[in-house]
Amino acid sequence: MAKEKKQINDNKMANDRKAKDFKKSFKKMLAFADTYRLLIIIAVILAFVGTILNIIGPDFIKRITNIITMAVVGDPYNNIAPTTNLDINEVVKIGTILIFLYGFGFVFNYIQGYLLTTVSQKVSNKFRRQIAVKMNKVPFKYYDTNNIGDVLSRMTNDVDMVGQTYQQSFGTLVTAVTMFFGSIVMMFITSWILAITAILSSLLGFALMFFIVSRSQKFFMTYQVKLGALNGHIEEIYTGHTIVKAYNAESKEVVAFNELNEDLYETGWKSQFFSGIMMPLMGFVGNLGYVAVIVVGAVLVSRGVSFGVIIAFLIYVRLFTQPLAQIAQAMTSLQTGTAAAERVFEFLEEEELEDESHKTKVLENVKGEVVFENVKFSYEENLPVIKNFSAHVKPGQKVAIVGPTGAGKTTLVNLLMRFYELDSGRILVDGVDLKDITRENVHKLFGMVLQDTWLFEGSVYDNLVFTNENISLEEVKEICKTVGIHFFINTLSEKYDTILTDKLNLSSGQKQLLTIARAMILNAPLLIFDEATSSIDTRTESLIQKSMDELMKGRTSFVIAHRLSTIKNADLILVLDQGDIVESGTHEELMKLEGFYADLYNSQFEE
């Protein structure tokens, strides 16, 4: 159901986008590279100059051709006999000029290519850095409602596409446009009749090119969206590969993948078809221009136009039609890049968490008193999860939060960590409202162990110390002994220097023990355990329970547990149901009440 909802959202996103966004996104893309404006300007100037040098070349070829023609055949239409003496010096002189023209043209185009490649990579780097920063600034609710794979696709595929656009499109467009208009000027200078002939024969290419470009933008836009949807599906299924195998859902997921892949194929085929048709179309237009120039040129030669003019004009026709193909190809790349840029900017412009740079208050030497005052919270408007929660936790208390699934236990902890903002009410630590201090300061107050383990690819030691680098290896080993993970670590090939990868194949319990040790190493004044022992067998759990209790001494601890036998020694048990506290007290007090908690506890031991 969730997957279908994601697909509907992706399709809606594709339908909501219109071609008119192209200009807006294109302007943003140009503005984003404003830091490298000087490099781009230099590259554009070099591309312009290099192209001009290449355009001048055919005029000198015309001169060489006329010198050779006059020496060999003369001018029969004007009764001028061949000179028989070829002016080699003049030919060498003109040839030398051509070598310098084409040589400098190559050097200038090479430098502009190098500069634009540099700009494209710097822009891609800048995009990725901004996305990485942005990922930590958007609220948690963004990841609740968006496909993680699609976010990854924006950071990889879309950014790469934008980088290619800077590299390929801008330089090509400048070169092609300069070549196009420069060729027109030189053609009119050489022969206005042949110039008109070449232009008229190419009008068909212009019309078709603009028609295709105007119709194809939506396909490039949809392609990027579909690519993000496919990446999201792959990331989701790969992450849950074990569950897919366990439930024999391979065929079902293959069908879902094939549907997404087919959608991508359809949009990809259409966009690439329009992209690929440009070159053959421009080739046809170029050949049509050759034929027209040769036919009209034959008539003009009979009327006294030199043979060198025709040779030069054939080169100009190639220089004139080639930019059309390049412009078309660059426009295709520009469309794809702009569609990708729009998706990247869409993410970069997402609503961010509140700026807290103005907050100077810092909580230090925390005792651990926590007060919840009339806390209300909802993920979606008019659908409250926490309705009116109030509680007073004394310093050093072990607080257990229990209740049925969906009661709001994990939500309460997320609010305590300020992963989400309250709708109303307050949460105070040592009398200070958590909203008055920065999130970073709040996070430093808590050591947290979640039900879902998270380990990164790095050494065991690096995973344990994580951000707490001011701790010695001996201290880490002592904590690991307390938790009961030291012996296992010593069985690994490199012990604490062993690199954790998927190939190591750790059990869920071993991973959880590592995350518990990580929280202990942090040595924060408050601790949160959200089903921290859910992946550990009962025997192992009982072994480390005493160690955890010892480590909790002097620290205010919040423990979410479904196995109520593990929290019998809690100083305070808060029983939640539908977002409200229905009961509170110690285990013995709540059992005497024979109410909601007692029913919940006894249900775990009923036959």
N, C-alpha and C positions, 0 to 999 in steps of 0.2 A: 504493500500500500504506500509506504514511504517512497519507494522507488518510483511508483507511478506518479506520485505527487511531484517528485523532483523533475520527472520527464515533462509533466504538464507545465511546470515553472519554466523549464528550458524552452519549451515550444512557445510559451507566452512571451518570453524574453525575445525570441526570434521574431515573433509577429509584431511586437511593440516597436521594434527598431525600424526606422525609415531612412531612406536615402538622404533626406535633408540633414541628417546628423553628420554626413560626410564632411561638410565644410567646417562645422564646429569642431569635430575631432581632429581634422587636419590642421586647423589653427592651433589647437592645443599641442599637437605633435611638434609643430614648428617652434612654439613657445618653449616647449620642454627642453629643446636643444639650444636655447638662447645662450647658455654658458659658452658654447662652442661656436658662437656666431662668427668670430674672426676666422677660424679654420674653414668654416663653410664658405664664407665670402671669398677667401683665397682660393679654395677649390673651384668655386664657380668661375672666378676670373681666369684661372688656369685652363679650365675646360673651355671657356669662351675663346681665349687666345689660341689654344691648341687647335680648336675646330676651325677658326679663321685661317690659320696657316694651311690646314688641309684643303680648305676651299679654294685658296689661291693657286694651289698646285696645278690644276687642269689648264689654267690659262698659259702657264709656261710649257705644258705638254703640247698645247695648240701651236705655240711658236716653234718648238722642235719639229713637230709634224709638218708644218708649212715649209721650214727650211729643207727638210728631207724631200718633200714633195716637189718643191721648185727645182731641186738639184736632179731629181730622177725623171719626173714626167713634165715638169714645167706647169703652164696653165693653158691647156688647149682651148678653153672657152674664150680666152682673151688673146689667143695666138702668141703666147709667150713660150719660147722654146726652153728645154731643160738647160740649166747652167753647166751640168756635168761636174762642176767643182763643188763638193760639199764643204761648207764652212765648219770644219771640225772644231775650231776654237770657240765659235759661237755655241755649238752644241754642248761642248764641255762646260762652258760658262753657265748655260741655262741648266744643265744637268747638276752642276754643283749647287746652284741656287735651290733646285728641287730637293737635293739631299739635305740641305740645311733646313728647308721648310718642313719636310716630313720628319726629320730628326728632332727638331725642336717641338713639333706637334706631338710626337710620341712621348718626349720627356715631360711636357706639360700635362698630358693626359695621364701619364703614369703617376706623377706627383699628386694630381687631384684625386686619382683613385686611392692612393695611399692615405691622403688626408681624410677622405670620406669613410674609408674603412676604419680609421682611428676614431672618427666621430661616432660611427655606428656602434662600435664596441663600447665606447665611453657612455653613450646614451643607454645601451642595454645594461651596462653595469649600474648606471644611475637608477634606472627603472627597478632593477632587482633589489638594490639597497633600499629604495623607498618602499617597495612592497614588503620587504622583510621588516622594516620599521612599522609599516602600517598594520601588518598582521598582529602586532602587539598592542595596537592602539584601538582597533575596532572592538566593540563590546562582545561579550561571549554569545549574546543572542544572534549575532551574525553567523557564527558557526553552527548554531542550532537550526538555522533556516536555510543554509546554503551548502551545496555539495563541496566537500573538501577537495575532491579531485578536480572540480572546476576551478577552484582557487589555485591549485597547483598548475593547472593548464595555463592560466593567465600569467603565472610567474615564469613558465618555461616556454611553451609554444608561442604564446602571443608576444612575449617580449622578444623572442628570436625573430619573429616575423616583422616586428617594428624595426629591429636592428637591420634586417636585410633591406627594408624599404629605404632607410637612410643611405645605405651603402649603394644600392642598385638604382633606385628610382631618381634621386635628386641629380646625381652626376649625369645619368643617362638623359634625363629631361633637358638639362642645360645644353649638353652636347647636341642632342637631337634637334632642339628648337633652333639653336644657333646654326647648325648645319642646314636645316630646312630653309630658314629665311636667307641665310648667306648664299645658298645655292640658287634661290630665286633671283637675288640681286645679280649674281654673276651670270646667270642665264640671260637675263634681260640685257646685260652689258654685252654679252657675246652675240645674241641674236634674239630680238624680241618675238619674231615669228615662231621660232622653235620653242621659246620660253612659254608662249601661250599654248602651243601644241602640247607640251609636257604637262602643264598645269591642268588643262581641260581633261586630258586623259587620266589624271589622278583624282579628279573630283569624286569619282565613284568610291575610291578608297577612303576619302575624308568622310563621306556620308555614312558608309558602312561602319567605320571606326567609331564615330560618335554615337551611332545608333546602338552598337554593341556595348560600349562603355556605359551608356545611360541605362541600359537594361540589366546589366550584369552585377551591379553593386550589391543588390540584395542577396545574391547567391554567395558572395564572398563573406558577407556579414553572417548569414545563416551557417556557413561552413565552420566559422570559428566557434559559434555557439554549440553546434553539434559535436565538434571535436572536444570541447570542454565536457559535454555530457558523457561522451564515450570514455574519456579519461577518468571521470568521476566513477563510472560504473566499474571500470577495471580496478581502480584503487579500492573500491568498496568490496568487490568480490575477492580480490587478492588478500586483503586484510582478514576477511572472514572465510578463508579457503577451507579451514578445518570444519567449520559449521556446514558449509556447502557440501563437503564430502560426506559428513556424518548423516545429513538428511537426504542424501542421494539427489541433490538438487542440481547436479551438473548439467543435465539436459535442459532443465528449466532456465538456468542462467545462460547457457549457450544460446537458447532461443532469444532471451532478452538482449544478449550481446549482439546477436545477428540482426535484431531489429534496429538497434542503435547503429550498428556498422552499416546496415543497408541505408539508413537515413543519411549517414555521413557519405556513403558512396554516391547517393543521388545528388546531394548538394555539391560534393567534391567533383563529380563528373561534370555537372553543369558549369561550375566555376572554371574548371580546368579546360573544358571544351571552349568556352569563350576566350580563355587565355591562349589556348593553342591555335585557334582559328585565325588569330591576328597575323602570324607570320606567313602562312600560305596566302592569305588574302592580300597582304602587302606585296608578296612575291608576284602575284598575278598582276597587280596594279603596276609594279615596276616593269614587268615584261611588256605590258600593254603600252607603257610609255616608251620603251625601246622601239617597238614596232612603229609607233606614231612618229617618233623623231627620225627614224631611218627613212620612212616613206616621204615625209615632208622635206627632210634633208636632201634626199635624192633630187627632188624638184629644185631646191635652192642651189645645189651644186651645179645644176645645168644652167643656172642663171648667174653663175660667177662666184658663189660663196665658196671659200677655200675648204679643202678637205680637213684641215686642222680644226676648223670650227665644228665639224660633225663629230670628230673624235673627242674633242673637249666636251661636246654636248652629251655624248653617250655617257661620259664619266659623271657629268652633272646630273643626268637623269638618275643614275645609281645613287649619287649623293643626295638627291632630292627625295627619292622614294624610300631609301633606307631609313631616314629619320622617322617616316611614318610608322614603320614597323617598330622602331625603337620607342617611339612615343606611346604606341599602343601597348607594347610590352611593359613599359614603365608605368603606364596608367593602371594596368592590371595589377602590377606589384603594389602600386600606391593604394589601390582599392583594398587589397588584402591587408596591407600594413595598417591602413586607417581603421579597418574593421577590428583588427587586433588591438590597436591603440585605444579604440573606444572602450573595449572590454577592460583594458588595464586601467584607464582613467576612471572607469565606473567603480572599480574597486578602490582606487586611491582617493576617490571622492566620497566614499562611504562615511557615514556618521561615526565620529570618534568618541572615545571616552572623554569625560570632562578634563580640561587642562588643569593640572594641580600645581603648576610652577609657583603660584602665589602662596601656597601653604608652607608655612615655616615650622609649625608645631611638630615636635618629634616625641614619640613615646619611648622612654628608656627606663631601665630598671623596673620592668613591669612586674607587679605583684600577681596579677591574674584575675582580678575581679571583673566579671562580665555581666552586663545587665542588658536584657532585651525589654524595650518599652513599646508596647502596642505596635509590634512589627506587622506590616501588611505588605504582601508582594504577589505579583501575578506575572506570568510569562507573556500572556496575552490579555488584552484589555477585557474587563468584565468576566475574567475566568481566574479568580483568586486561588492561589496555592497555599499561601500563608495568610490567614484571615485576621487574627488579632492575637499575636503571640507575645507573651510577657513572661520573663523568668529572671531570677537573680542567682548567679553562680558565684560562690565565694572563692577567694584565692586558694589554689591547691586542690580544689575538689575534682573528683573524677565524675563527670556527668555522662550518663548514658542516654542516648536518644533512641527510643524504640517506637514501633508502630507498624501498621500494615503497609504494604507497597502503595506508594502514591500519597502517603500521609504528609510528605514535605520534609522528611529527615535530611536528605542530601541537599535539598534547596536551602534549608536553614544554615547548613555549614557553608554553602556557597555564598550566602549573604554575609556570614561572619567573616569570610575572606574577602569580601567586597568584589567577588566575581560579577555580581549583579548589584544594582542599586535598589534601595527600598522604595516602595510606593509611598509609604508613610511610616512614622515611628522612628525609633533610634536604637542603635546598638552601641553601648559604651564599654570601654575597657579602662579600668582604673579611673572611672569617672569622665573619661574623654570620649566624645562622640567620634566614631571611626571616620565619619565624613570630614572631620576637621584635620585629619592627617592624610598623607599621601598613601596611595595603594601600595607603593613599594615599602613603606614603613609598616603597613598592615601585614604584608606578606612576610616580613622579617620576624613578626611576632609568633608565627605559627610554623610548627613542623607538621607536615601533612602526609598521610598514607591513604591512597585511594584503593578502591576495589580493583580497578583496572591498573595493572602494573605498567610502568614505562621505564625502559632502559635504552640508552643510546649506544651506538657503536663506538666503543672506547674501552679502556681497561676497567677491570673491576674496581680498582682504587678510584679512578676518575668518576665512575658512576656513583660511588659511595660518598665522596666528598662533594661532588658537584660544584656548588658555588662557595662552599666553605673550605677555602684553601689554607686557612691558618690552623691546620691540625696535622699532627704528626702521624706517621704510619703506625706507630705503636698504640696511639690512642684509638685509631681506627680498628686495629686488631682487638683491643680490649672490648670495644663496643660490639664487634662482630662475635666475640666469644659469649658475651652476655645474651645476644639475640639468638645464638646457636647456629651461626652460619660460617664461623671461622674454620671448622673442620672441613666443610665442603669446599671452601675456597682453596684450602691447602691441597686438595685432591686434583685441582686444575693444573694444567701443564706449566703455566707461568705464575701460578698462585695469584697474588693481587695484581700482577701485571698482565694477566690473561685478557686478551681482547674479546669482548662480548659481541658475538655476531649470531645470526640465525643458525649458523652451522654448529654452534655450541650446544644447541638443543636443551636449554634449561627447562625444568619443570615449572609449572605455574607457582607452586609453593616456593621453590628456590628463588624465583624472580621476586615474589612478594617479600620474602625474608630480606632480600637485598634492599628493597625500597623501605622496609621498616628500619633497617640499619641506617639508611641514608637520613631518615627523619630524626633518628636518635643522635646522629653525628652533628646535625644542624644545631642541636642544643638550644632550641627556641623555648621561651617561657610558657607557651601554650602549645598543646598537641591536639591534632585531629586524626582520628582513625575512622575512616568510612569503610566498614566491612573489611578491615585490614587483614583479618585472618580467614577470610572466606575461602581462599585457595589452599589453605593449610589443613592437613588431616588433624583429627581430633587429638591424637597423641602428641604430635608436634606442637599443636596449639596449647595444650596444657603445660608443656615444657617451657614455652616462652612466655606464658601468661604471667608467671611470677616475676620474670625478668622485666616484662613491660610494666607491671605494677610498681616494681622498684624504681624504674626509670621515670614513672609518672609522679613519684613523690615530689612535692614542692612545685609541681606544675599543674596548672589548670588544664584538664584534658576532656575532650569531647569524643565519645565513642558511639558510633552507629553500629548496631549489631542486630542480626536477625536471630542468632543463637543466643537466647536470653540467659542460658546457663553461664555464659562468659562474662556477664556484667552484674552478677549477683552481689559483688562486693563494691559496686559503685556507690559513691556518697549521695548521689542524686540521680534519680531516673525520671526523665521527662517522657511521658507517653503521649504521642501525637496521633491524632486521627482527623483527617480532612483539614489539615492546616491549623488546628487548635490543640492546646494542651488539655487533655481530658483528665489526666491524673498526674501526680508527681509525688515523689518520696523515695524512701529506700526500698529495697526488694521486700524486706519483711513487712514494712508498712503497707505496701501495695498489695501483697498477697493477703493480708488481713482484711483489706477492703473487699476482696472477692469481686472485683469489678473487671474493667476492660483488660488491665494488665494481667490479672490472675487468669482470665480466660485465654489470653494470648500465650502466657507461659505454660499453662497446663496443656494447651493444644499441641505443644511440641513433644509431649510425653504420652499422649493418648495412643492406645493401640489401634 
